[in-house]
Amino acid sequence: MIIPIIGLLLGIAIGIISPITIPIQYSSYMSVAILAAFDSVFGGIRSSIEKTFNIEIFISGFFGNAVLAAILTYIGDQLGVPIYYAAIFAFGVRLFQNFAIIRRYIFMEIKKNNDKV
């Protein structure tokens, strides 16, 4: 569970410190890629809690989701259709589902620890 959290914190720190500015025409690409990355991080945390975490699956999902989302955004830009909404919807739903499962697990652990005392 610690690897995804460290990666998330490291990425946020690099993003804040770095003087890189993303041009406005790439903002839709970056927003979808960031959402895909968050989906992967929350999925990694969930799988870690469930004791099914696999680093190869996490890394391939992290970059694969970001690349697929960017490709969808590019195709949509070329066609003049906002196809990236599909990626936003899919990643957003999974992100909130994973967060809900993580939250339930944390509350169950707190309750279990309080019942022991």
DSSP file (Angstrom, degrees, kcal/mol; ACC not computed):
  #  RESIDUE AA STRUCTURE BP1 BP2  ACC     N-H-->O    O-->H-N    N-H-->O    O-->H-N    TCO  KAPPA ALPHA  PHI   PSI    X-CA   Y-CA   Z-CA
    1    1 A M     >        0   0    0      0, 0.0     4,-1.1     0, 0.0    48,-0.1   0.000 360.0 360.0 360.0 -23.6    0.0    0.0    0.0
    2    2 A I  H  >  +     0   0    0      1,-0.2     4,-2.7     2,-0.2     5,-0.2   0.820 360.0  64.5 -76.1 -30.8    2.9    2.3    0.6
    3    3 A I  H  > S+     0   0    0      1,-0.2     4,-2.5     2,-0.2     5,-0.2   0.940 104.0  44.3 -62.7 -49.6    4.3    2.3   -3.0
    4    4 A P  H  > S+     0   0    0      0, 0.0     4,-2.4     0, 0.0    -1,-0.2   0.897 114.8  50.0 -62.9 -36.8    1.3    3.9   -4.7
    5    5 A I  H  X S+     0   0    0     -4,-1.1     4,-2.6     2,-0.2     5,-0.2   0.920 111.3  48.1 -67.4 -42.6    1.0    6.5   -1.9
    6    6 A I  H  X S+     0   0    0     -4,-2.7     4,-2.8     1,-0.2     5,-0.2   0.922 112.4  49.8 -61.5 -44.0    4.8    7.4   -2.2
    7    7 A G  H  X S+     0   0    0     -4,-2.5     4,-2.4    -5,-0.2    -2,-0.2   0.899 111.3  48.7 -61.5 -41.1    4.4    7.6   -6.0
    8    8 A L  H  X S+     0   0    0     -4,-2.4     4,-2.4     2,-0.2    -2,-0.2   0.939 114.0  45.0 -64.3 -47.5    1.4    9.9   -5.6
    9    9 A L  H  X S+     0   0    0     -4,-2.6     4,-2.4     1,-0.2    -2,-0.2   0.894 113.5  50.4 -64.8 -39.7    3.1   12.2   -3.1
   10   10 A L  H  X S+     0   0    0     -4,-2.8     4,-2.6    -5,-0.2    -1,-0.2   0.917 111.3  48.9 -63.5 -43.8    6.3   12.2   -5.2
   11   11 A G  H  X S+     0   0    0     -4,-2.4     4,-2.3    -5,-0.2    -2,-0.2   0.900 111.5  48.7 -63.2 -41.7    4.4   13.1   -8.3
   12   12 A I  H  X S+     0   0    0     -4,-2.4     4,-2.1     2,-0.2    -1,-0.2   0.920 112.0  49.5 -63.6 -43.5    2.5   15.9   -6.6
   13   13 A A  H  X S+     0   0    0     -4,-2.4     4,-2.5     1,-0.2     5,-0.2   0.925 111.9  47.7 -62.8 -44.7    5.8   17.3   -5.2
   14   14 A I  H  X S+     0   0    0     -4,-2.6     4,-2.7     1,-0.2    -1,-0.2   0.908 111.6  51.6 -62.6 -41.3    7.5   17.2   -8.6
   15   15 A G  H  < S+     0   0    0     -4,-2.3    -1,-0.2    -5,-0.2    -2,-0.2   0.865 112.9  44.4 -63.7 -36.7    4.5   18.9  -10.1
   16   16 A I  H  < S+     0   0    0     -4,-2.1    -2,-0.2    -5,-0.2    -1,-0.2   0.904 119.2  41.1 -74.3 -41.5    4.4   21.7   -7.6
   17   17 A I  H  < S+     0   0    0     -4,-2.5    -2,-0.2    -5,-0.2    -3,-0.2   0.854  95.5  92.5 -75.4 -36.5    8.2   22.3   -7.7
   18   18 A S     <  -     0   0    0     -4,-2.7    -4,-0.0    -5,-0.2     0, 0.0  -0.325  66.9-146.8 -66.3 136.8    8.7   22.0  -11.4
   19   19 A P        +     0   0    0      0, 0.0     2,-0.2     0, 0.0    -1,-0.1   0.230  55.1 130.7 -86.9  15.8    8.5   25.2  -13.5
   20   20 A I        -     0   0    0     -5,-0.1     2,-0.4     1,-0.0    -2,-0.0  -0.499  41.5-160.1 -75.0 134.8    6.9   23.4  -16.5
   21   21 A T        -     0   0    0     -2,-0.2    -1,-0.0     0, 0.0     0, 0.0  -0.960  10.8-138.9-116.0 133.2    3.8   25.0  -18.0
   22   22 A I        -     0   0    0     -2,-0.4     5,-0.1     1,-0.0    -2,-0.0  -0.792  25.1-118.6 -91.5 125.3    1.4   23.0  -20.1
   23   23 A P    >   -     0   0    0      0, 0.0     3,-1.8     0, 0.0     4,-0.2  -0.292  24.1-116.0 -60.3 148.8    0.1   24.9  -23.2
   24   24 A I  G >  S+     0   0    0      1,-0.3     3,-1.5     2,-0.2     4,-0.4   0.795 111.9  63.9 -59.3 -32.4   -3.7   25.3  -23.2
   25   25 A Q  G 3  S+     0   0    0      1,-0.3    -1,-0.3     2,-0.1     4,-0.2   0.691 105.5  46.7 -69.3 -15.5   -4.2   23.2  -26.3
   26   26 A Y  G <> S+     0   0    0     -3,-1.8     4,-2.4     1,-0.1    -1,-0.3   0.330  82.2  99.8-103.0   5.9   -2.9   20.2  -24.4
   27   27 A S  H <> S+     0   0    0     -3,-1.5     4,-2.6     1,-0.2     5,-0.2   0.872  80.9  51.2 -63.5 -37.6   -5.0   20.8  -21.3
   28   28 A S  H  > S+     0   0    0     -4,-0.4     4,-1.9     2,-0.2    -1,-0.2   0.889 110.7  50.3 -67.2 -36.4   -7.6   18.1  -22.2
   29   29 A Y  H  > S+     0   0    0     -4,-0.2     4,-2.3     2,-0.2    -2,-0.2   0.936 113.6  44.6 -63.5 -46.2   -4.8   15.6  -22.8
   30   30 A M  H  X S+     0   0    0     -4,-2.4     4,-2.8     2,-0.2     5,-0.2   0.894 110.9  53.0 -68.0 -39.8   -3.2   16.3  -19.4
   31   31 A S  H  X S+     0   0    0     -4,-2.6     4,-2.0    -5,-0.2    -1,-0.2   0.916 113.0  43.7 -63.9 -41.5   -6.5   16.3  -17.5
   32   32 A V  H  X S+     0   0    0     -4,-1.9     4,-2.4     2,-0.2    -1,-0.2   0.896 114.3  50.3 -69.9 -39.3   -7.5   12.9  -18.9
   33   33 A A  H  X S+     0   0    0     -4,-2.3     4,-2.3     2,-0.2    -2,-0.2   0.898 111.2  48.8 -65.4 -39.8   -4.0   11.5  -18.3
   34   34 A I  H  X S+     0   0    0     -4,-2.8     4,-2.7     2,-0.2    -1,-0.2   0.908 111.1  50.0 -66.1 -41.2   -4.0   12.8  -14.7
   35   35 A L  H  X S+     0   0    0     -4,-2.0     4,-2.3    -5,-0.2    -2,-0.2   0.906 110.9  49.8 -62.4 -41.2   -7.4   11.3  -14.1
   36   36 A A  H  X S+     0   0    0     -4,-2.4     4,-2.0     2,-0.2    -2,-0.2   0.897 110.7  50.2 -63.6 -40.1   -6.1    8.0  -15.5
   37   37 A A  H  X S+     0   0    0     -4,-2.3     4,-2.5     2,-0.2    -2,-0.2   0.926 110.1  49.2 -65.1 -44.7   -3.1    8.2  -13.2
   38   38 A F  H  X S+     0   0    0     -4,-2.7     4,-2.8     1,-0.2     5,-0.3   0.894 108.7  54.4 -60.7 -39.4   -5.3    8.8  -10.2
   39   39 A D  H  X S+     0   0    0     -4,-2.3     4,-2.2     1,-0.2    -1,-0.2   0.919 110.0  46.9 -59.3 -43.4   -7.5    5.9  -11.1
   40   40 A S  H  X S+     0   0    0     -4,-2.0     4,-2.4     2,-0.2    -2,-0.2   0.902 111.6  50.6 -66.2 -41.2   -4.4    3.7  -11.2
   41   41 A V  H  X S+     0   0    0     -4,-2.5     4,-2.4     2,-0.2    -2,-0.2   0.939 112.8  45.0 -63.2 -47.2   -3.1    5.0   -7.9
   42   42 A F  H  X S+     0   0    0     -4,-2.8     4,-2.4     1,-0.2    -1,-0.2   0.874 112.8  52.0 -66.0 -35.2   -6.4    4.4   -6.1
   43   43 A G  H  X S+     0   0    0     -4,-2.2     4,-2.6    -5,-0.3    -1,-0.2   0.883 109.5  50.4 -64.8 -37.7   -6.6    1.0   -7.8
   44   44 A G  H  X S+     0   0    0     -4,-2.4     4,-2.0     2,-0.2    -2,-0.2   0.899 110.5  48.4 -65.8 -41.2   -3.2    0.2   -6.5
   45   45 A I  H  X S+     0   0    0     -4,-2.4     4,-2.2     2,-0.2    -2,-0.2   0.919 112.7  49.1 -64.1 -43.2   -4.1    1.2   -3.0
   46   46 A R  H  X S+     0   0    0     -4,-2.4     4,-2.3     1,-0.2    -2,-0.2   0.937 111.9  47.3 -62.4 -46.7   -7.3   -0.9   -3.2
   47   47 A S  H  <>S+     0   0    0     -4,-2.6     5,-3.2     1,-0.2     6,-0.8   0.842 110.0  54.0 -66.7 -30.9   -5.4   -4.0   -4.4
   48   48 A S  H ><5S+     0   0    0     -4,-2.0     3,-1.0     4,-0.2    -1,-0.2   0.917 109.0  48.0 -65.7 -42.9   -2.8   -3.5   -1.7
   49   49 A I  H 3<5S+     0   0    0     -4,-2.2    -2,-0.2     1,-0.3    -1,-0.2   0.890 112.5  48.9 -62.5 -39.6   -5.5   -3.5    0.9
   50   50 A E  T 3<5S-     0   0    0     -4,-2.3    -1,-0.3    -5,-0.2    -2,-0.2   0.435 114.4-120.7 -81.3   1.2   -7.0   -6.6   -0.7
   51   51 A K  T < 5S+     0   0    0     -3,-1.0    -3,-0.2    -4,-0.2    -2,-0.1   0.817  87.8 106.2  63.3  33.8   -3.5   -8.2   -0.7
   52   52 A T      < +     0   0    0     -5,-3.2    -4,-0.2    -6,-0.1    -5,-0.1   0.153  40.5 142.9-122.2  16.4   -3.6   -8.6   -4.5
   53   53 A F        -     0   0    0     -6,-0.8     2,-0.4    -5,-0.1    -9,-0.1  -0.366  24.1-178.2 -66.3 133.9   -1.1   -5.9   -5.4
   54   54 A N     >  -     0   0    0      1,-0.1     4,-2.5    -2,-0.1     5,-0.2  -0.980  21.1-150.4-134.0 119.3    1.2   -6.7   -8.3
   55   55 A I  H  > S+     0   0    0     -2,-0.4     4,-2.7     1,-0.2     5,-0.2   0.848  96.8  53.6 -61.4 -36.3    3.8   -4.1   -9.3
   56   56 A E  H  > S+     0   0    0      2,-0.2     4,-2.5     1,-0.2     5,-0.2   0.921 111.1  45.5 -65.0 -43.2    3.8   -5.1  -13.0
   57   57 A I  H  > S+     0   0    0      2,-0.2     4,-2.4     1,-0.2     5,-0.2   0.906 113.8  50.7 -65.8 -40.4    0.0   -4.8  -13.3
   58   58 A F  H  X S+     0   0    0     -4,-2.5     4,-2.6     2,-0.2    -2,-0.2   0.952 114.0  42.3 -62.3 -50.2    0.2   -1.4  -11.5
   59   59 A I  H  X S+     0   0    0     -4,-2.7     4,-2.4     2,-0.2     5,-0.4   0.919 116.3  47.6 -66.0 -43.8    2.9    0.1  -13.7
   60   60 A S  H  X S+     0   0    0     -4,-2.5     4,-2.4    -5,-0.2     5,-0.2   0.890 115.3  46.4 -65.8 -37.1    1.3   -1.3  -16.9
   61   61 A G  H  X S+     0   0    0     -4,-2.4     4,-2.5    -5,-0.2     5,-0.3   0.891 110.3  54.0 -68.6 -39.4   -2.1    0.0  -15.9
   62   62 A F  H  X S+     0   0    0     -4,-2.6     4,-1.4    -5,-0.2    -2,-0.2   0.964 120.8  29.2 -59.7 -54.7   -0.7    3.4  -14.9
   63   63 A F  H  X S+     0   0    0     -4,-2.4     4,-2.6     2,-0.2     5,-0.2   0.870 120.0  54.8 -76.9 -36.2    1.0    4.1  -18.2
   64   64 A G  H  X S+     0   0    0     -4,-2.4     4,-2.8    -5,-0.4     5,-0.2   0.925 109.5  46.9 -62.7 -45.2   -1.4    2.1  -20.3
   65   65 A N  H  X S+     0   0    0     -4,-2.5     4,-2.5    -5,-0.2    -1,-0.2   0.910 113.3  49.0 -62.9 -42.2   -4.5    4.0  -19.0
   66   66 A A  H  X S+     0   0    0     -4,-1.4     4,-2.2    -5,-0.3    -2,-0.2   0.920 114.1  45.3 -64.5 -43.4   -2.7    7.3  -19.5
   67   67 A V  H  X S+     0   0    0     -4,-2.6     4,-2.6     2,-0.2    -2,-0.2   0.927 113.4  49.4 -66.7 -44.7   -1.7    6.5  -23.1
   68   68 A L  H  X S+     0   0    0     -4,-2.8     4,-2.5    -5,-0.2    -2,-0.2   0.913 111.7  49.2 -61.0 -42.4   -5.1    5.1  -24.0
   69   69 A A  H  X S+     0   0    0     -4,-2.5     4,-2.2    -5,-0.2    -1,-0.2   0.908 111.4  49.2 -63.3 -41.4   -6.8    8.2  -22.6
   70   70 A A  H  X S+     0   0    0     -4,-2.2     4,-2.5     2,-0.2    -2,-0.2   0.897 110.6  50.7 -65.3 -39.4   -4.4   10.4  -24.6
   71   71 A I  H  X S+     0   0    0     -4,-2.6     4,-2.9     2,-0.2     5,-0.2   0.926 110.0  49.9 -63.9 -44.7   -5.1    8.4  -27.8
   72   72 A L  H  X S+     0   0    0     -4,-2.5     4,-2.4     1,-0.2    11,-0.3   0.909 111.8  48.9 -58.9 -41.8   -8.9    8.8  -27.2
   73   73 A T  H  X S+     0   0    0     -4,-2.2     4,-2.3     2,-0.2    -2,-0.2   0.914 111.8  48.7 -64.8 -42.4   -8.4   12.5  -26.7
   74   74 A Y  H  X S+     0   0    0     -4,-2.5     4,-2.4     2,-0.2    -2,-0.2   0.933 111.7  48.3 -63.2 -47.1   -6.3   12.8  -29.9
   75   75 A I  H  X S+     0   0    0     -4,-2.9     4,-2.1     1,-0.2     6,-0.2   0.919 112.0  50.6 -60.3 -42.8   -8.8   10.8  -32.0
   76   76 A G  H  X>S+     0   0    0     -4,-2.4     5,-2.0    -5,-0.2     4,-1.4   0.897 109.1  51.0 -61.6 -40.5  -11.6   13.0  -30.6
   77   77 A D  H  <5S+     0   0    0     -4,-2.3    -1,-0.2     1,-0.2    -2,-0.2   0.906 110.9  48.8 -62.4 -41.4   -9.7   16.2  -31.5
   78   78 A Q  H  <5S+     0   0    0     -4,-2.4    -2,-0.2     1,-0.2    -1,-0.2   0.858 117.2  41.0 -67.4 -35.1   -9.1   14.9  -35.0
   79   79 A L  H  <5S-     0   0    0     -4,-2.1    -1,-0.2     2,-0.2    -2,-0.2   0.609 108.2-122.1 -87.5 -12.8  -12.8   14.0  -35.5
   80   80 A G  T  <5S+     0   0    0     -4,-1.4    -3,-0.2     1,-0.3    -4,-0.1   0.728  76.4 117.7  76.5  21.8  -14.1   17.2  -33.7
   81   81 A V  S   <S-     0   0    0     -5,-2.0     2,-2.6    -6,-0.2    -1,-0.3  -0.979  72.6-124.2-122.4 131.9  -15.9   15.0  -31.2
   82   82 A P    >   +     0   0    0      0, 0.0     3,-1.6     0, 0.0     4,-0.2  -0.378  46.7 156.5 -76.6  69.4  -15.1   15.0  -27.5
   83   83 A I  T >>  +     0   0    0     -2,-2.6     3,-2.1     1,-0.3     4,-0.7   0.762  59.8  78.7 -64.2 -24.6  -14.5   11.3  -27.2
   84   84 A Y  H 3> S+     0   0    0      1,-0.3     4,-2.5    -3,-0.3    -1,-0.3   0.678  75.1  76.5 -62.2 -14.5  -12.3   12.0  -24.1
   85   85 A Y  H <> S+     0   0    0     -3,-1.6     4,-2.7     1,-0.2    -1,-0.3   0.857  89.4  57.3 -61.2 -32.9  -15.6   12.3  -22.2
   86   86 A A  H <> S+     0   0    0     -3,-2.1     4,-2.7    -4,-0.2    -1,-0.2   0.919 108.3  45.3 -62.8 -43.0  -15.8    8.5  -22.3
   87   87 A A  H  X S+     0   0    0     -4,-0.7     4,-2.9     2,-0.2     5,-0.4   0.908 112.2  51.6 -66.4 -41.7  -12.4    8.2  -20.6
   88   88 A I  H  X S+     0   0    0     -4,-2.5     4,-2.2     1,-0.2    -2,-0.2   0.926 113.2  45.4 -60.4 -44.5  -13.4   10.9  -18.0
   89   89 A F  H  X S+     0   0    0     -4,-2.7     4,-2.6     2,-0.2     5,-0.2   0.950 115.8  45.0 -64.1 -49.6  -16.5    9.0  -17.2
   90   90 A A  H  X S+     0   0    0     -4,-2.7     4,-2.2     1,-0.2     5,-0.2   0.940 118.4  41.5 -63.0 -48.8  -14.9    5.5  -17.0
   91   91 A F  H  X S+     0   0    0     -4,-2.9     4,-2.6     1,-0.2    -1,-0.2   0.884 114.6  52.7 -68.0 -37.1  -11.9    6.7  -14.9
   92   92 A G  H  X S+     0   0    0     -4,-2.2     4,-2.2    -5,-0.4    -2,-0.2   0.921 109.7  47.7 -64.3 -44.0  -14.1    8.9  -12.8
   93   93 A V  H  X S+     0   0    0     -4,-2.6     4,-2.3    -5,-0.2    -2,-0.2   0.943 115.2  45.2 -62.0 -47.9  -16.5    6.1  -11.9
   94   94 A R  H  X S+     0   0    0     -4,-2.2     4,-2.9    -5,-0.2     5,-0.2   0.881 110.4  55.1 -64.8 -37.4  -13.6    3.7  -11.1
   95   95 A L  H  X S+     0   0    0     -4,-2.6     4,-2.3     1,-0.2    -1,-0.2   0.938 111.6  42.9 -60.6 -47.4  -11.9    6.3   -9.1
   96   96 A F  H  X S+     0   0    0     -4,-2.2     4,-2.2     2,-0.2    -1,-0.2   0.855 113.6  52.3 -69.6 -34.3  -14.9    6.9   -6.9
   97   97 A Q  H  X S+     0   0    0     -4,-2.3     4,-2.2     2,-0.2    -2,-0.2   0.943 111.9  45.6 -64.9 -46.5  -15.6    3.1   -6.6
   98   98 A N  H  X S+     0   0    0     -4,-2.9     4,-2.6     1,-0.2    -2,-0.2   0.908 112.4  51.5 -62.9 -41.0  -12.1    2.5   -5.5
   99   99 A F  H  X S+     0   0    0     -4,-2.3     4,-2.7    -5,-0.2    -1,-0.2   0.903 109.0  51.0 -62.1 -40.7  -12.2    5.4   -3.0
  100  100 A A  H  X S+     0   0    0     -4,-2.2     4,-2.4     2,-0.2    -1,-0.2   0.904 111.5  47.2 -63.8 -41.2  -15.4    4.1   -1.6
  101  101 A I  H  X S+     0   0    0     -4,-2.2     4,-2.3     2,-0.2    -2,-0.2   0.914 113.1  48.3 -67.0 -42.5  -13.9    0.6   -1.0
  102  102 A I  H  X S+     0   0    0     -4,-2.6     4,-2.4     2,-0.2    -2,-0.2   0.923 111.9  50.1 -61.9 -44.5  -10.8    2.1    0.5
  103  103 A R  H  X S+     0   0    0     -4,-2.7     4,-2.5     1,-0.2    -2,-0.2   0.917 110.5  49.4 -61.4 -44.8  -12.9    4.3    2.8
  104  104 A R  H  X S+     0   0    0     -4,-2.4     4,-2.5     1,-0.2    -1,-0.2   0.908 110.6  50.6 -61.3 -41.9  -15.0    1.3    3.9
  105  105 A Y  H  X S+     0   0    0     -4,-2.3     4,-2.4     2,-0.2    -2,-0.2   0.924 110.3  49.2 -63.0 -43.8  -12.0   -0.8    4.6
  106  106 A I  H  X S+     0   0    0     -4,-2.4     4,-2.4     1,-0.2    -2,-0.2   0.931 113.1  46.6 -62.0 -46.0  -10.4    2.0    6.7
  107  107 A F  H  X S+     0   0    0     -4,-2.5     4,-2.6     1,-0.2    -1,-0.2   0.878 111.5  51.7 -65.9 -36.8  -13.6    2.5    8.8
  108  108 A M  H  X S+     0   0    0     -4,-2.5     4,-2.6    -5,-0.2    -1,-0.2   0.899 110.9  48.5 -64.8 -39.6  -14.0   -1.3    9.3
  109  109 A E  H  X S+     0   0    0     -4,-2.4     4,-2.4     2,-0.2    -2,-0.2   0.904 112.0  48.6 -66.4 -41.6  -10.4   -1.4   10.5
  110  110 A I  H  X S+     0   0    0     -4,-2.4     4,-2.3     2,-0.2    -2,-0.2   0.927 113.6  47.1 -63.2 -44.3  -11.0    1.5   12.9
  111  111 A K  H  X S+     0   0    0     -4,-2.6     4,-2.2     2,-0.2    -2,-0.2   0.910 111.7  50.5 -64.0 -42.1  -14.2   -0.1   14.2
  112  112 A K  H  X S+     0   0    0     -4,-2.6     4,-1.2     1,-0.2    -1,-0.2   0.902 112.2  47.2 -63.5 -40.9  -12.4   -3.5   14.6
  113  113 A N  H  X S+     0   0    0     -4,-2.4     4,-0.9     1,-0.2    -1,-0.2   0.867 111.9  50.1 -68.3 -37.1   -9.6   -1.8   16.6
  114  114 A N  H  < S+     0   0    0     -4,-2.3     3,-0.3     1,-0.2    -2,-0.2   0.853 107.1  54.8 -69.4 -34.6  -12.1    0.1   18.7
  115  115 A D  H  < S+     0   0    0     -4,-2.2    -1,-0.2     1,-0.2    -2,-0.2   0.801 103.7  56.2 -68.1 -28.5  -14.0   -3.1   19.5
  116  116 A K  H  <        0   0    0     -4,-1.2    -1,-0.2     1,-0.2    -2,-0.2   0.809 360.0 360.0 -70.7 -30.2  -10.8   -4.8   20.7
  117  117 A V     <        0   0    0     -4,-0.9    -1,-0.2    -3,-0.3    -2,-0.2   0.463 360.0 360.0 -78.8 360.0  -10.2   -2.0   23.3
